[in-house]
Amino acid sequence: MRQIEGLLESYLFRARWLLAPMYMGLALVILLVNIKFIRLFYEFCLNVFSGTANQLVVGVLTLIDVVMLANLLIIFLFAGYENFVSKFSSANEQDRPAWMGHVGFADLKIKLAGSIVAISAIELLKAFMELDDYTDRQLAWKLGLHGVFVVSGVLFAVMDRLNRKGH
């Protein structure tokens, strides 16, 4: 029975490598986000002299939004791989981001929630900059959803803090 248990545990431990292709997929998503950023940047450059000040602000916020998404993907990719698959042994220590290797699963949830709130805030600000493009109902939904994201983020942080005090 002990031998079967050992084989089962060995199989389950090795199964974590089934996540590796998913993290490779996230790395490819970052490439696609780069392509989207380049297209948006090109369009922004074409309109920078002919657009209004509000359009300029919305264009900059859109670019920031895409960069934040890419940053979120990098954090999730590195932290997820290191927490659930394997440590990065080939990473150059001098070039390694300071947070790498120190972001646990709870930290990852907080960073994810914070990023969603920030992205939602940018989207809400963009909507307020272009009020004529939205109905009152659409703005109410955006505001309501942003409120839900904020409350969820705060609750995640409170739960994490309570959990850390318990340990």
Residue, then its C-alpha position, 0 to 999 in steps of 0.5 A: m500500500r505504501q508503494i502505491e501511495g508513493l507512486l500516486e504522490s509522485y504522479l501528483f507532484r509531477a502533474r504540476w508541469l501540466l500548468a507549464p503550457m498554460y504559462m507559455g500561452l500567457a507569454l504569447v498573450i503578452l506578445l498579442v498585447n504588444i501588437k495591440f499596443i503598437r496599433l493603438f500607439y500608431e492611431f494615437c500618433l496619427n490623431v495627436f495633432s488633430g484630436t481634442a484635449n479630451q481625445l488626447v487624454v483618452g488616448v493616453l489612458t488607453l495606452i496606460d490601460v494596455v500597459m497595466l494589462a501587460n504588467l499584470l500578465i507578467i506578474f501573474l505569469f512569473a508568480g504563478y509559475e514560481n508558486f505552482v510549477s518550479k523556481f526560475s533557476s536561469a534568471n539573471e540575479q542582477d536583472r531579476p525584478a525585486w518582487m520575483g520569488h516573493v509574491g505568494f498566492a495571497d499576494l497574487k490575489i491582492k495584486l490581481a484585485g488591485s490591477i482590476v480596480a485600477i483598470s476599471a478606474i481608467e475605463l471609468l475615467k475614459a467614459f467620463m471624458e467622453l460623456d456624450d458617447y454613453t447613456d446614463r444607464q451605461l454610465a451607471w453600470k460602469l460606475g456600479l461595476h467599478g464599485v463592486f471591484v473596489v469593494s471586492g478588492v478591499l474585502f480581499a485585502v481584509m481577508d488576507r490581513l485577517n488570515r495573516k494575523g491568524h498565522 
